[in-house]
């Protein structure tokens, strides 16, 4: 992703961006792996926002101050704000479109831009040339950055045939980067996907939760943070926090509706037979400031910690981590044995493996993860 060089020329004094942008209408796009869009719609509804499903994301309208949702939504991968759209049949047309946007609203003085382009059916298809042209055009419109300024604002350019859409990323970094998972373990799922599964399962904090193949603890930790009333990225920073158009405004939103009050201590368990995985889960949980109940135990020896609850897990299978499909057989035995009173949601790549776990398995949805198509399957007691 190209960055325009810092200029040695004195930077011109920038005019204050119009504050009206904070309350004016904006178009937002919450990106998510295709197949998980309905989960994002449901989560947005808890914040009083109506979303429309598009392939790979959910679009919604509202004032710019809704960019704060980048720090409050558990399930999207990114939250983008559209800043310009129009026809671009040449690089010069694209640059002209870029310069018309109100970039001063989104770039603090001295901030650099990093541009990422995607093209589909466009006569402009050299991504590096597109990214370089847009990066220079943005800085022309907003003012050159100071040297060595560490602040970066991601800008997305999407070209579909001759239509170009330019957006700014409200999060900066991908939203699954919560800041606590420094030990990811083998083949982990992203934090945003773990939370999407919790929403999909309809889990509430007064229900016992168990991940019997927890690895580095992503699912129990995400659940525990939700139960504790934390924000998903509590402790990390977001790009929107530095946008001049939002400076000085209160961005605190109301608590999302539709959720039952969390009990004082949610009952959340994570277990794994690998001592290294449990050690990593404990370290991650300490950074996340939550305390699920961890145990090192083989699934074949597991006893139910309660008469009923939710089993939510991402078991190892096949090529994902090597020949460990045994875990699927043992998971099935547990669901028919000590966990027979529990409902379950688990991930596998196809219906054949799901039925290997349990003949009652039913597919809720499929989605992309790590370049693979994954199915979310449920088993009811």
ABEGO torsion letter per residue (X at the ends): XBBBBBBABBBBBBBBBBAAAAABBBBBBBBBBBGAAAAAAAAAAAAGBBBBBBBGEBBBBEBAAAAAAAAABAABABBBBBABBEBBABAAAAAAAAAABBAAAABBBGBBBBBBBBBBGBABABAAAAAAAAAAAAAAAAEBBBBGBABBBBBBBBBBEABBBBBBBAAGBBAABAGABABAEBGBBBAAAAAAAAAAAGBBAABBBBBABAEAGAAAAAAAAAAAGBBAABGBBBAAAABAAABGBBABBBBBBGBBBBBABBBBBBBBABAAAAAAAAAAAAAAGBBBBBBBBBAAABBBABABEBBBBBBBBEAAAEBAAAAAAAAAAAAABAAAABBBBBBBABAAAAAAABAABBBABBBBBGGBBBBBBBBBX
